[in-house]
Amino acid sequence: MSNGTILIADDDRRIVKIVTLCLEQEGYKVVAAQDGEEAVRLASAIKPDLVVMDIMMPKLDGLEACQKIKMVVDVPIVILSAKDDVVDKIVGFKMGVDDYQTKPFSPAELA
């Protein structure tokens, strides 16, 4: 039985694999995107219960993708990023991000 669907968007396949394994162990269905444009397309199509997104991605950065996703789907978004400056976090929250975790991160805490 699934606890819901989570969209993870990160161009680092290792991060995607780690997060996917951790969330699937908690009973979530996980769908992955490799860039911001794909994340927006998938979010519009599947209407996930949560989005976990990196900021620094090809084609469309995570913050721009968050804005586009929020225009079509009312979904909480967690940023998972190596950018750990307070200014980056404030910008993220002003752009509609609901939570911000920095890399390196604890997969258990994320779950």
Gaussian input, Z-matrix of N, CA and C with variables (Angstrom, degrees):
# hf/3-21g

backbone

0 1
 N
 C     1     B1
 C     2     B2     1     A1
 N     3     B3     2     A2     1     D1
 C     4     B4     3     A3     2     D2
 C     5     B5     4     A4     3     D3
 N     6     B6     5     A5     4     D4
 C     7     B7     6     A6     5     D5
 C     8     B8     7     A7     6     D6
 N     9     B9     8     A8     7     D7
 C    10    B10     9     A9     8     D8
 C    11    B11    10    A10     9     D9
 N    12    B12    11    A11    10    D10
 C    13    B13    12    A12    11    D11
 C    14    B14    13    A13    12    D12
 N    15    B15    14    A14    13    D13
 C    16    B16    15    A15    14    D14
 C    17    B17    16    A16    15    D15
 N    18    B18    17    A17    16    D16
 C    19    B19    18    A18    17    D17
 C    20    B20    19    A19    18    D18
 N    21    B21    20    A20    19    D19
 C    22    B22    21    A21    20    D20
 C    23    B23    22    A22    21    D21
 N    24    B24    23    A23    22    D22
 C    25    B25    24    A24    23    D23
 C    26    B26    25    A25    24    D24
 N    27    B27    26    A26    25    D25
 C    28    B28    27    A27    26    D26
 C    29    B29    28    A28    27    D27
 N    30    B30    29    A29    28    D28
 C    31    B31    30    A30    29    D29
 C    32    B32    31    A31    30    D30
 N    33    B33    32    A32    31    D31
 C    34    B34    33    A33    32    D32
 C    35    B35    34    A34    33    D33
 N    36    B36    35    A35    34    D34
 C    37    B37    36    A36    35    D35
 C    38    B38    37    A37    36    D36
 N    39    B39    38    A38    37    D37
 C    40    B40    39    A39    38    D38
 C    41    B41    40    A40    39    D39
 N    42    B42    41    A41    40    D40
 C    43    B43    42    A42    41    D41
 C    44    B44    43    A43    42    D42
 N    45    B45    44    A44    43    D43
 C    46    B46    45    A45    44    D44
 C    47    B47    46    A46    45    D45
 N    48    B48    47    A47    46    D46
 C    49    B49    48    A48    47    D47
 C    50    B50    49    A49    48    D48
 N    51    B51    50    A50    49    D49
 C    52    B52    51    A51    50    D50
 C    53    B53    52    A52    51    D51
 N    54    B54    53    A53    52    D52
 C    55    B55    54    A54    53    D53
 C    56    B56    55    A55    54    D54
 N    57    B57    56    A56    55    D55
 C    58    B58    57    A57    56    D56
 C    59    B59    58    A58    57    D57
 N    60    B60    59    A59    58    D58
 C    61    B61    60    A60    59    D59
 C    62    B62    61    A61    60    D60
 N    63    B63    62    A62    61    D61
 C    64    B64    63    A63    62    D62
 C    65    B65    64    A64    63    D63
 N    66    B66    65    A65    64    D64
 C    67    B67    66    A66    65    D65
 C    68    B68    67    A67    66    D66
 N    69    B69    68    A68    67    D67
 C    70    B70    69    A69    68    D68
 C    71    B71    70    A70    69    D69
 N    72    B72    71    A71    70    D70
 C    73    B73    72    A72    71    D71
 C    74    B74    73    A73    72    D72
 N    75    B75    74    A74    73    D73
 C    76    B76    75    A75    74    D74
 C    77    B77    76    A76    75    D75
 N    78    B78    77    A77    76    D76
 C    79    B79    78    A78    77    D77
 C    80    B80    79    A79    78    D78
 N    81    B81    80    A80    79    D79
 C    82    B82    81    A81    80    D80
 C    83    B83    82    A82    81    D81
 N    84    B84    83    A83    82    D82
 C    85    B85    84    A84    83    D83
 C    86    B86    85    A85    84    D84
 N    87    B87    86    A86    85    D85
 C    88    B88    87    A87    86    D86
 C    89    B89    88    A88    87    D87
 N    90    B90    89    A89    88    D88
 C    91    B91    90    A90    89    D89
 C    92    B92    91    A91    90    D90
 N    93    B93    92    A92    91    D91
 C    94    B94    93    A93    92    D92
 C    95    B95    94    A94    93    D93
 N    96    B96    95    A95    94    D94
 C    97    B97    96    A96    95    D95
 C    98    B98    97    A97    96    D96
 N    99    B99    98    A98    97    D97
 C   100   B100    99    A99    98    D98
 C   101   B101   100   A100    99    D99
 N   102   B102   101   A101   100   D100
 C   103   B103   102   A102   101   D101
 C   104   B104   103   A103   102   D102
 N   105   B105   104   A104   103   D103
 C   106   B106   105   A105   104   D104
 C   107   B107   106   A106   105   D105
 N   108   B108   107   A107   106   D106
 C   109   B109   108   A108   107   D107
 C   110   B110   109   A109   108   D108
 N   111   B111   110   A110   109   D109
 C   112   B112   111   A111   110   D110
 C   113   B113   112   A112   111   D111
 N   114   B114   113   A113   112   D112
 C   115   B115   114   A114   113   D113
 C   116   B116   115   A115   114   D114
 N   117   B117   116   A116   115   D115
 C   118   B118   117   A117   116   D116
 C   119   B119   118   A118   117   D117
 N   120   B120   119   A119   118   D118
 C   121   B121   120   A120   119   D119
 C   122   B122   121   A121   120   D120
 N   123   B123   122   A122   121   D121
 C   124   B124   123   A123   122   D122
 C   125   B125   124   A124   123   D123
 N   126   B126   125   A125   124   D124
 C   127   B127   126   A126   125   D125
 C   128   B128   127   A127   126   D126
 N   129   B129   128   A128   127   D127
 C   130   B130   129   A129   128   D128
 C   131   B131   130   A130   129   D129
 N   132   B132   131   A131   130   D130
 C   133   B133   132   A132   131   D131
 C   134   B134   133   A133   132   D132
 N   135   B135   134   A134   133   D133
 C   136   B136   135   A135   134   D134
 C   137   B137   136   A136   135   D135
 N   138   B138   137   A137   136   D136
 C   139   B139   138   A138   137   D137
 C   140   B140   139   A139   138   D138
 N   141   B141   140   A140   139   D139
 C   142   B142   141   A141   140   D140
 C   143   B143   142   A142   141   D141
 N   144   B144   143   A143   142   D142
 C   145   B145   144   A144   143   D143
 C   146   B146   145   A145   144   D144
 N   147   B147   146   A146   145   D145
 C   148   B148   147   A147   146   D146
 C   149   B149   148   A148   147   D147
 N   150   B150   149   A149   148   D148
 C   151   B151   150   A150   149   D149
 C   152   B152   151   A151   150   D150
 N   153   B153   152   A152   151   D151
 C   154   B154   153   A153   152   D152
 C   155   B155   154   A154   153   D153
 N   156   B156   155   A155   154   D154
 C   157   B157   156   A156   155   D155
 C   158   B158   157   A157   156   D156
 N   159   B159   158   A158   157   D157
 C   160   B160   159   A159   158   D158
 C   161   B161   160   A160   159   D159
 N   162   B162   161   A161   160   D160
 C   163   B163   162   A162   161   D161
 C   164   B164   163   A163   162   D162
 N   165   B165   164   A164   163   D163
 C   166   B166   165   A165   164   D164
 C   167   B167   166   A166   165   D165
 N   168   B168   167   A167   166   D166
 C   169   B169   168   A168   167   D167
 C   170   B170   169   A169   168   D168
 N   171   B171   170   A170   169   D169
 C   172   B172   171   A171   170   D170
 C   173   B173   172   A172   171   D171
 N   174   B174   173   A173   172   D172
 C   175   B175   174   A174   173   D173
 C   176   B176   175   A175   174   D174
 N   177   B177   176   A176   175   D175
 C   178   B178   177   A177   176   D176
 C   179   B179   178   A178   177   D177
 N   180   B180   179   A179   178   D178
 C   181   B181   180   A180   179   D179
 C   182   B182   181   A181   180   D180
 N   183   B183   182   A182   181   D181
 C   184   B184   183   A183   182   D182
 C   185   B185   184   A184   183   D183
 N   186   B186   185   A185   184   D184
 C   187   B187   186   A186   185   D185
 C   188   B188   187   A187   186   D186
 N   189   B189   188   A188   187   D187
 C   190   B190   189   A189   188   D188
 C   191   B191   190   A190   189   D189
 N   192   B192   191   A191   190   D190
 C   193   B193   192   A192   191   D191
 C   194   B194   193   A193   192   D192
 N   195   B195   194   A194   193   D193
 C   196   B196   195   A195   194   D194
 C   197   B197   196   A196   195   D195
 N   198   B198   197   A197   196   D196
 C   199   B199   198   A198   197   D197
 C   200   B200   199   A199   198   D198
 N   201   B201   200   A200   199   D199
 C   202   B202   201   A201   200   D200
 C   203   B203   202   A202   201   D201
 N   204   B204   203   A203   202   D202
 C   205   B205   204   A204   203   D203
 C   206   B206   205   A205   204   D204
 N   207   B207   206   A206   205   D205
 C   208   B208   207   A207   206   D206
 C   209   B209   208   A208   207   D207
 N   210   B210   209   A209   208   D208
 C   211   B211   210   A210   209   D209
 C   212   B212   211   A211   210   D210
 N   213   B213   212   A212   211   D211
 C   214   B214   213   A213   212   D212
 C   215   B215   214   A214   213   D213
 N   216   B216   215   A215   214   D214
 C   217   B217   216   A216   215   D215
 C   218   B218   217   A217   216   D216
 N   219   B219   218   A218   217   D217
 C   220   B220   219   A219   218   D218
 C   221   B221   220   A220   219   D219
 N   222   B222   221   A221   220   D220
 C   223   B223   222   A222   221   D221
 C   224   B224   223   A223   222   D222
 N   225   B225   224   A224   223   D223
 C   226   B226   225   A225   224   D224
 C   227   B227   226   A226   225   D225
 N   228   B228   227   A227   226   D226
 C   229   B229   228   A228   227   D227
 C   230   B230   229   A229   228   D228
 N   231   B231   230   A230   229   D229
 C   232   B232   231   A231   230   D230
 C   233   B233   232   A232   231   D231
 N   234   B234   233   A233   232   D232
 C   235   B235   234   A234   233   D233
 C   236   B236   235   A235   234   D234
 N   237   B237   236   A236   235   D235
 C   238   B238   237   A237   236   D236
 C   239   B239   238   A238   237   D237
 N   240   B240   239   A239   238   D238
 C   241   B241   240   A240   239   D239
 C   242   B242   241   A241   240   D240
 N   243   B243   242   A242   241   D241
 C   244   B244   243   A243   242   D242
 C   245   B245   244   A244   243   D243
 N   246   B246   245   A245   244   D244
 C   247   B247   246   A246   245   D245
 C   248   B248   247   A247   246   D246
 N   249   B249   248   A248   247   D247
 C   250   B250   249   A249   248   D248
 C   251   B251   250   A250   249   D249
 N   252   B252   251   A251   250   D250
 C   253   B253   252   A252   251   D251
 C   254   B254   253   A253   252   D252
 N   255   B255   254   A254   253   D253
 C   256   B256   255   A255   254   D254
 C   257   B257   256   A256   255   D255
 N   258   B258   257   A257   256   D256
 C   259   B259   258   A258   257   D257
 C   260   B260   259   A259   258   D258
 N   261   B261   260   A260   259   D259
 C   262   B262   261   A261   260   D260
 C   263   B263   262   A262   261   D261
 N   264   B264   263   A263   262   D262
 C   265   B265   264   A264   263   D263
 C   266   B266   265   A265   264   D264
 N   267   B267   266   A266   265   D265
 C   268   B268   267   A267   266   D266
 C   269   B269   268   A268   267   D267
 N   270   B270   269   A269   268   D268
 C   271   B271   270   A270   269   D269
 C   272   B272   271   A271   270   D270
 N   273   B273   272   A272   271   D271
 C   274   B274   273   A273   272   D272
 C   275   B275   274   A274   273   D273
 N   276   B276   275   A275   274   D274
 C   277   B277   276   A276   275   D275
 C   278   B278   277   A277   276   D276
 N   279   B279   278   A278   277   D277
 C   280   B280   279   A279   278   D278
 C   281   B281   280   A280   279   D279
 N   282   B282   281   A281   280   D280
 C   283   B283   282   A282   281   D281
 C   284   B284   283   A283   282   D282
 N   285   B285   284   A284   283   D283
 C   286   B286   285   A285   284   D284
 C   287   B287   286   A286   285   D285
 N   288   B288   287   A287   286   D286
 C   289   B289   288   A288   287   D287
 C   290   B290   289   A289   288   D288
 N   291   B291   290   A290   289   D289
 C   292   B292   291   A291   290   D290
 C   293   B293   292   A292   291   D291
 N   294   B294   293   A293   292   D292
 C   295   B295   294   A294   293   D293
 C   296   B296   295   A295   294   D294
 N   297   B297   296   A296   295   D295
 C   298   B298   297   A297   296   D296
 C   299   B299   298   A298   297   D297
 N   300   B300   299   A299   298   D298
 C   301   B301   300   A300   299   D299
 C   302   B302   301   A301   300   D300
 N   303   B303   302   A302   301   D301
 C   304   B304   303   A303   302   D302
 C   305   B305   304   A304   303   D303
 N   306   B306   305   A305   304   D304
 C   307   B307   306   A306   305   D305
 C   308   B308   307   A307   306   D306
 N   309   B309   308   A308   307   D307
 C   310   B310   309   A309   308   D308
 C   311   B311   310   A310   309   D309
 N   312   B312   311   A311   310   D310
 C   313   B313   312   A312   311   D311
 C   314   B314   313   A313   312   D312
 N   315   B315   314   A314   313   D313
 C   316   B316   315   A315   314   D314
 C   317   B317   316   A316   315   D315
 N   318   B318   317   A317   316   D316
 C   319   B319   318   A318   317   D317
 C   320   B320   319   A319   318   D318
 N   321   B321   320   A320   319   D319
 C   322   B322   321   A321   320   D320
 C   323   B323   322   A322   321   D321
 N   324   B324   323   A323   322   D322
 C   325   B325   324   A324   323   D323
 C   326   B326   325   A325   324   D324
 N   327   B327   326   A326   325   D325
 C   328   B328   327   A327   326   D326
 C   329   B329   328   A328   327   D327
 N   330   B330   329   A329   328   D328
 C   331   B331   330   A330   329   D329
 C   332   B332   331   A331   330   D330

   B1=1.4526
   B2=1.5240
   B3=1.3185
   B4=1.4641
   B5=1.5259
   B6=1.3266
   B7=1.4596
   B8=1.5169
   B9=1.3077
   B10=1.4525
   B11=1.5141
   B12=1.3165
   B13=1.4596
   B14=1.5235
   B15=1.3157
   B16=1.4608
   B17=1.5251
   B18=1.3142
   B19=1.4599
   B20=1.5107
   B21=1.3311
   B22=1.4606
   B23=1.5216
   B24=1.3169
   B25=1.4632
   B26=1.5214
   B27=1.3276
   B28=1.4637
   B29=1.5197
   B30=1.3179
   B31=1.4650
   B32=1.5257
   B33=1.3163
   B34=1.4599
   B35=1.5334
   B36=1.3236
   B37=1.4704
   B38=1.5303
   B39=1.3205
   B40=1.4727
   B41=1.5253
   B42=1.3222
   B43=1.4747
   B44=1.5215
   B45=1.3234
   B46=1.4659
   B47=1.5244
   B48=1.3214
   B49=1.4620
   B50=1.5322
   B51=1.3212
   B52=1.4646
   B53=1.5285
   B54=1.3250
   B55=1.4618
   B56=1.5287
   B57=1.3192
   B58=1.4653
   B59=1.5251
   B60=1.3200
   B61=1.4691
   B62=1.5237
   B63=1.3092
   B64=1.4638
   B65=1.5313
   B66=1.3252
   B67=1.4660
   B68=1.5248
   B69=1.3299
   B70=1.4663
   B71=1.5278
   B72=1.3248
   B73=1.4648
   B74=1.5301
   B75=1.3278
   B76=1.4670
   B77=1.5266
   B78=1.3369
   B79=1.4618
   B80=1.5174
   B81=1.3385
   B82=1.4614
   B83=1.5205
   B84=1.3139
   B85=1.4621
   B86=1.5296
   B87=1.3280
   B88=1.4605
   B89=1.5174
   B90=1.3324
   B91=1.4605
   B92=1.5270
   B93=1.3372
   B94=1.4669
   B95=1.5178
   B96=1.3338
   B97=1.4621
   B98=1.5213
   B99=1.3411
   B100=1.4598
   B101=1.5243
   B102=1.3379
   B103=1.4660
   B104=1.5294
   B105=1.3249
   B106=1.4599
   B107=1.5162
   B108=1.3294
   B109=1.4675
   B110=1.5229
   B111=1.3313
   B112=1.4639
   B113=1.5299
   B114=1.3189
   B115=1.4624
   B116=1.5275
   B117=1.3208
   B118=1.4653
   B119=1.5282
   B120=1.3197
   B121=1.4766
   B122=1.5299
   B123=1.3355
   B124=1.4616
   B125=1.5256
   B126=1.3151
   B127=1.4628
   B128=1.5243
   B129=1.3184
   B130=1.4695
   B131=1.5227
   B132=1.3291
   B133=1.4685
   B134=1.5249
   B135=1.3367
   B136=1.4650
   B137=1.5255
   B138=1.3206
   B139=1.4657
   B140=1.5380
   B141=1.3390
   B142=1.4708
   B143=1.5289
   B144=1.3244
   B145=1.4655
   B146=1.5213
   B147=1.3421
   B148=1.4613
   B149=1.5217
   B150=1.3384
   B151=1.4610
   B152=1.5273
   B153=1.3299
   B154=1.4596
   B155=1.5235
   B156=1.3451
   B157=1.4601
   B158=1.5185
   B159=1.3232
   B160=1.4601
   B161=1.5305
   B162=1.3141
   B163=1.4646
   B164=1.5229
   B165=1.3194
   B166=1.4614
   B167=1.5275
   B168=1.3365
   B169=1.4624
   B170=1.5199
   B171=1.3289
   B172=1.4699
   B173=1.5224
   B174=1.3154
   B175=1.4639
   B176=1.5238
   B177=1.3156
   B178=1.4638
   B179=1.5194
   B180=1.3401
   B181=1.4618
   B182=1.5286
   B183=1.3197
   B184=1.4504
   B185=1.5131
   B186=1.3230
   B187=1.4688
   B188=1.5261
   B189=1.3253
   B190=1.4658
   B191=1.5265
   B192=1.3268
   B193=1.4635
   B194=1.5348
   B195=1.3238
   B196=1.4734
   B197=1.5236
   B198=1.3208
   B199=1.4631
   B200=1.5213
   B201=1.3237
   B202=1.4669
   B203=1.5233
   B204=1.3249
   B205=1.4589
   B206=1.5223
   B207=1.3233
   B208=1.4678
   B209=1.5287
   B210=1.3431
   B211=1.4685
   B212=1.5270
   B213=1.3429
   B214=1.4631
   B215=1.5292
   B216=1.3153
   B217=1.4556
   B218=1.5290
   B219=1.3246
   B220=1.4578
   B221=1.5253
   B222=1.3282
   B223=1.4576
   B224=1.5285
   B225=1.3391
   B226=1.4646
   B227=1.5292
   B228=1.3320
   B229=1.4582
   B230=1.5236
   B231=1.3354
   B232=1.4582
   B233=1.5223
   B234=1.3119
   B235=1.4659
   B236=1.5207
   B237=1.3206
   B238=1.4532
   B239=1.5246
   B240=1.3404
   B241=1.4579
   B242=1.5210
   B243=1.3265
   B244=1.4609
   B245=1.5276
   B246=1.3380
   B247=1.4665
   B248=1.5283
   B249=1.3420
   B250=1.4591
   B251=1.5229
   B252=1.3142
   B253=1.4533
   B254=1.5329
   B255=1.3209
   B256=1.4657
   B257=1.5284
   B258=1.3151
   B259=1.4632
   B260=1.5292
   B261=1.3268
   B262=1.4667
   B263=1.5240
   B264=1.3180
   B265=1.4610
   B266=1.5328
   B267=1.3139
   B268=1.4687
   B269=1.5228
   B270=1.3271
   B271=1.4686
   B272=1.5239
   B273=1.3242
   B274=1.4617
   B275=1.5223
   B276=1.3177
   B277=1.4628
   B278=1.5288
   B279=1.3271
   B280=1.4692
   B281=1.5284
   B282=1.3361
   B283=1.4635
   B284=1.5288
   B285=1.3276
   B286=1.4512
   B287=1.5132
   B288=1.3208
   B289=1.4666
   B290=1.5309
   B291=1.3239
   B292=1.4595
   B293=1.5254
   B294=1.3285
   B295=1.4622
   B296=1.5277
   B297=1.3205
   B298=1.4629
   B299=1.5106
   B300=1.3196
   B301=1.4589
   B302=1.5121
   B303=1.3261
   B304=1.4578
   B305=1.5321
   B306=1.3267
   B307=1.4608
   B308=1.5199
   B309=1.2940
   B310=1.4549
   B311=1.5302
   B312=1.3242
   B313=1.4506
   B314=1.5261
   B315=1.2957
   B316=1.4651
   B317=1.5272
   B318=1.3239
   B319=1.4701
   B320=1.5275
   B321=1.3272
   B322=1.4630
   B323=1.5270
   B324=1.3317
   B325=1.4613
   B326=1.5234
   B327=1.3172
   B328=1.4511
   B329=1.5243
   B330=1.3363
   B331=1.4763
   B332=1.5169
   A1=108.97
   A2=116.49
   A3=121.37
   A4=111.07
   A5=115.71
   A6=121.76
   A7=111.27
   A8=118.62
   A9=123.33
   A10=109.74
   A11=114.84
   A12=121.15
   A13=109.69
   A14=115.54
   A15=121.65
   A16=108.37
   A17=115.18
   A18=121.96
   A19=107.96
   A20=116.71
   A21=120.80
   A22=108.06
   A23=115.96
   A24=121.76
   A25=108.80
   A26=114.80
   A27=121.16
   A28=107.34
   A29=117.29
   A30=119.75
   A31=112.52
   A32=117.57
   A33=122.05
   A34=108.13
   A35=115.56
   A36=120.61
   A37=112.74
   A38=117.16
   A39=119.82
   A40=110.85
   A41=116.18
   A42=120.53
   A43=109.70
   A44=116.51
   A45=120.77
   A46=109.84
   A47=116.94
   A48=120.83
   A49=111.20
   A50=117.31
   A51=121.73
   A52=110.76
   A53=116.35
   A54=120.58
   A55=110.48
   A56=116.59
   A57=120.48
   A58=110.88
   A59=117.07
   A60=120.47
   A61=111.45
   A62=116.21
   A63=121.05
   A64=111.22
   A65=116.77
   A66=120.38
   A67=111.99
   A68=116.77
   A69=118.97
   A70=110.91
   A71=117.96
   A72=121.22
   A73=111.23
   A74=115.55
   A75=120.59
   A76=112.22
   A77=116.65
   A78=120.68
   A79=115.81
   A80=117.57
   A81=120.66
   A82=110.82
   A83=115.92
   A84=121.37
   A85=105.25
   A86=117.31
   A87=121.45
   A88=109.81
   A89=115.37
   A90=123.09
   A91=106.07
   A92=117.14
   A93=120.56
   A94=112.42
   A95=114.81
   A96=123.38
   A97=107.51
   A98=116.78
   A99=121.43
   A100=113.88
   A101=117.27
   A102=120.52
   A103=109.08
   A104=115.76
   A105=120.95
   A106=114.53
   A107=116.68
   A108=119.58
   A109=111.11
   A110=116.03
   A111=119.73
   A112=110.37
   A113=117.74
   A114=121.52
   A115=111.09
   A116=116.26
   A117=120.02
   A118=110.07
   A119=117.22
   A120=121.26
   A121=111.28
   A122=115.41
   A123=119.27
   A124=111.89
   A125=117.24
   A126=120.09
   A127=111.03
   A128=116.61
   A129=120.61
   A130=111.24
   A131=116.55
   A132=121.02
   A133=112.99
   A134=117.54
   A135=119.35
   A136=114.33
   A137=117.88
   A138=122.06
   A139=111.11
   A140=116.99
   A141=120.18
   A142=111.64
   A143=114.94
   A144=121.03
   A145=111.48
   A146=116.30
   A147=122.77
   A148=108.59
   A149=115.96
   A150=121.62
   A151=107.63
   A152=116.04
   A153=122.69
   A154=105.70
   A155=116.58
   A156=119.15
   A157=113.27
   A158=114.04
   A159=121.81
   A160=107.67
   A161=117.71
   A162=120.81
   A163=110.64
   A164=116.43
   A165=120.58
   A166=110.44
   A167=115.26
   A168=121.43
   A169=109.79
   A170=116.26
   A171=119.39
   A172=112.01
   A173=114.51
   A174=126.13
   A175=113.97
   A176=117.94
   A177=122.31
   A178=106.29
   A179=117.27
   A180=117.51
   A181=110.73
   A182=115.08
   A183=121.30
   A184=114.89
   A185=117.97
   A186=119.57
   A187=111.37
   A188=116.59
   A189=119.46
   A190=110.23
   A191=116.18
   A192=120.37
   A193=110.19
   A194=117.08
   A195=120.86
   A196=111.17
   A197=116.12
   A198=119.97
   A199=111.14
   A200=116.81
   A201=120.60
   A202=111.29
   A203=116.65
   A204=120.32
   A205=110.36
   A206=117.44
   A207=121.65
   A208=112.14
   A209=117.67
   A210=120.56
   A211=111.83
   A212=117.18
   A213=119.31
   A214=114.05
   A215=118.03
   A216=121.46
   A217=109.07
   A218=116.80
   A219=120.68
   A220=107.40
   A221=116.04
   A222=121.70
   A223=109.44
   A224=117.26
   A225=118.36
   A226=110.15
   A227=115.11
   A228=121.25
   A229=109.44
   A230=115.12
   A231=122.40
   A232=107.56
   A233=115.74
   A234=120.63
   A235=107.74
   A236=115.37
   A237=123.09
   A238=105.34
   A239=116.88
   A240=119.74
   A241=113.39
   A242=114.91
   A243=121.14
   A244=110.75
   A245=117.21
   A246=120.84
   A247=107.92
   A248=115.34
   A249=118.88
   A250=114.41
   A251=116.86
   A252=120.51
   A253=109.58
   A254=116.66
   A255=121.30
   A256=110.84
   A257=117.60
   A258=121.17
   A259=110.40
   A260=117.43
   A261=120.56
   A262=111.04
   A263=116.23
   A264=120.55
   A265=110.79
   A266=117.40
   A267=121.30
   A268=110.22
   A269=117.01
   A270=120.84
   A271=109.36
   A272=116.80
   A273=120.92
   A274=111.81
   A275=116.92
   A276=119.77
   A277=111.72
   A278=116.86
   A279=119.86
   A280=111.89
   A281=116.99
   A282=120.92
   A283=112.10
   A284=117.11
   A285=119.92
   A286=116.77
   A287=117.53
   A288=120.91
   A289=108.73
   A290=116.28
   A291=120.65
   A292=113.32
   A293=117.27
   A294=121.54
   A295=107.98
   A296=116.41
   A297=121.51
   A298=107.69
   A299=117.40
   A300=122.18
   A301=108.46
   A302=114.99
   A303=118.98
   A304=111.24
   A305=114.18
   A306=121.74
   A307=107.87
   A308=120.07
   A309=126.12
   A310=110.41
   A311=116.01
   A312=121.20
   A313=109.56
   A314=115.19
   A315=121.48
   A316=108.08
   A317=118.74
   A318=120.23
   A319=111.80
   A320=117.34
   A321=120.32
   A322=110.64
   A323=116.75
   A324=120.03
   A325=110.99
   A326=116.91
   A327=120.56
   A328=110.93
   A329=116.36
   A330=120.81
   A331=110.28
   D1=133.29
   D2=-175.74
   D3=-90.66
   D4=139.31
   D5=174.41
   D6=-81.15
   D7=-7.40
   D8=-176.99
   D9=139.64
   D10=177.12
   D11=-178.04
   D12=-109.88
   D13=132.04
   D14=178.52
   D15=-119.95
   D16=129.17
   D17=174.54
   D18=-96.11
   D19=123.24
   D20=174.22
   D21=-110.58
   D22=131.43
   D23=179.13
   D24=-124.41
   D25=112.25
   D26=179.33
   D27=-159.29
   D28=138.03
   D29=179.95
   D30=-84.42
   D31=-4.86
   D32=176.89
   D33=-92.52
   D34=107.06
   D35=-175.65
   D36=-61.21
   D37=-29.65
   D38=177.92
   D39=-65.36
   D40=-43.67
   D41=178.14
   D42=-62.21
   D43=-45.25
   D44=179.86
   D45=-58.60
   D46=-44.40
   D47=-178.55
   D48=-64.01
   D49=-46.02
   D50=-179.41
   D51=-62.05
   D52=-49.30
   D53=-178.64
   D54=-64.52
   D55=-42.05
   D56=179.52
   D57=-59.71
   D58=-49.62
   D59=-179.81
   D60=-59.06
   D61=-45.23
   D62=-178.49
   D63=-63.08
   D64=-46.27
   D65=-177.69
   D66=-71.50
   D67=-36.33
   D68=177.65
   D69=-65.91
   D70=-33.63
   D71=176.26
   D72=-64.26
   D73=-26.46
   D74=178.22
   D75=-88.30
   D76=1.83
   D77=175.06
   D78=95.19
   D79=12.09
   D80=179.62
   D81=-92.51
   D82=149.34
   D83=169.22
   D84=-88.17
   D85=132.25
   D86=-176.99
   D87=-118.72
   D88=131.85
   D89=175.36
   D90=-119.54
   D91=135.80
   D92=-174.74
   D93=-114.94
   D94=143.48
   D95=173.63
   D96=-123.27
   D97=145.20
   D98=-177.91
   D99=-97.59
   D100=-9.29
   D101=178.74
   D102=-153.50
   D103=171.48
   D104=-176.31
   D105=-64.29
   D106=-39.04
   D107=179.66
   D108=-64.10
   D109=-43.44
   D110=178.66
   D111=-64.49
   D112=-36.26
   D113=178.44
   D114=-62.12
   D115=-43.26
   D116=179.05
   D117=-63.63
   D118=-45.67
   D119=179.17
   D120=-59.77
   D121=-48.30
   D122=-178.58
   D123=-65.41
   D124=-42.17
   D125=179.47
   D126=-60.62
   D127=-40.63
   D128=178.51
   D129=-65.63
   D130=-37.00
   D131=-175.74
   D132=-79.45
   D133=-43.49
   D134=-172.22
   D135=-100.27
   D136=-13.75
   D137=-178.99
   D138=49.58
   D139=67.00
   D140=-176.18
   D141=-67.04
   D142=164.53
   D143=176.93
   D144=-83.57
   D145=-19.53
   D146=-179.23
   D147=-158.32
   D148=146.69
   D149=173.76
   D150=-120.55
   D151=131.29
   D152=173.60
   D153=-115.20
   D154=120.04
   D155=-169.86
   D156=-137.75
   D157=138.86
   D158=172.04
   D159=-79.55
   D160=158.04
   D161=176.75
   D162=-87.39
   D163=-48.53
   D164=-173.05
   D165=-87.39
   D166=91.52
   D167=-179.90
   D168=-132.36
   D169=157.92
   D170=178.26
   D171=-73.07
   D172=163.18
   D173=175.51
   D174=70.99
   D175=-46.99
   D176=179.65
   D177=-154.92
   D178=122.15
   D179=-176.63
   D180=-69.63
   D181=161.90
   D182=-174.09
   D183=-59.06
   D184=-37.10
   D185=-179.14
   D186=-69.22
   D187=-40.99
   D188=176.26
   D189=-65.28
   D190=-40.32
   D191=177.96
   D192=-62.00
   D193=-40.57
   D194=177.71
   D195=-57.99
   D196=-46.97
   D197=179.29
   D198=-58.89
   D199=-45.19
   D200=-179.04
   D201=-66.17
   D202=-40.42
   D203=178.72
   D204=-63.52
   D205=-45.19
   D206=-178.76
   D207=-62.42
   D208=-23.52
   D209=178.17
   D210=-73.56
   D211=-23.76
   D212=-176.17
   D213=-115.82
   D214=-19.85
   D215=-177.96
   D216=-138.01
   D217=131.04
   D218=175.45
   D219=-86.71
   D220=91.92
   D221=-173.58
   D222=-138.02
   D223=140.09
   D224=173.81
   D225=-69.65
   D226=143.77
   D227=-179.04
   D228=-126.86
   D229=128.85
   D230=175.95
   D231=-110.88
   D232=124.69
   D233=174.65
   D234=-86.21
   D235=135.13
   D236=175.76
   D237=-124.45
   D238=101.24
   D239=-168.86
   D240=-140.66
   D241=152.84
   D242=172.82
   D243=-77.08
   D244=-14.87
   D245=178.78
   D246=-76.77
   D247=107.54
   D248=-173.37
   D249=-112.99
   D250=11.92
   D251=178.64
   D252=-72.23
   D253=144.60
   D254=179.88
   D255=-57.71
   D256=-38.12
   D257=179.65
   D258=-60.97
   D259=-41.46
   D260=177.79
   D261=-60.98
   D262=-41.72
   D263=179.26
   D264=-65.14
   D265=-44.65
   D266=-179.77
   D267=-62.00
   D268=-44.61
   D269=177.72
   D270=-59.08
   D271=-44.87
   D272=179.10
   D273=-58.09
   D274=-47.99
   D275=-179.59
   D276=-63.91
   D277=-37.42
   D278=177.98
   D279=-67.68
   D280=-23.58
   D281=-179.35
   D282=-93.09
   D283=7.68
   D284=173.59
   D285=105.55
   D286=4.78
   D287=178.86
   D288=-71.24
   D289=141.40
   D290=-178.22
   D291=-95.33
   D292=-26.86
   D293=177.27
   D294=-152.53
   D295=160.03
   D296=-174.77
   D297=-142.17
   D298=115.65
   D299=175.41
   D300=-116.91
   D301=140.33
   D302=-178.31
   D303=-99.69
   D304=150.87
   D305=174.67
   D306=-88.78
   D307=142.70
   D308=-2.54
   D309=-68.19
   D310=154.61
   D311=-174.75
   D312=-134.76
   D313=165.63
   D314=175.94
   D315=-97.11
   D316=114.72
   D317=178.09
   D318=-56.35
   D319=-36.71
   D320=179.39
   D321=-64.08
   D322=-41.18
   D323=178.19
   D324=-65.19
   D325=-40.46
   D326=178.21
   D327=-60.91
   D328=-43.93
   D329=179.89
   D330=-63.24

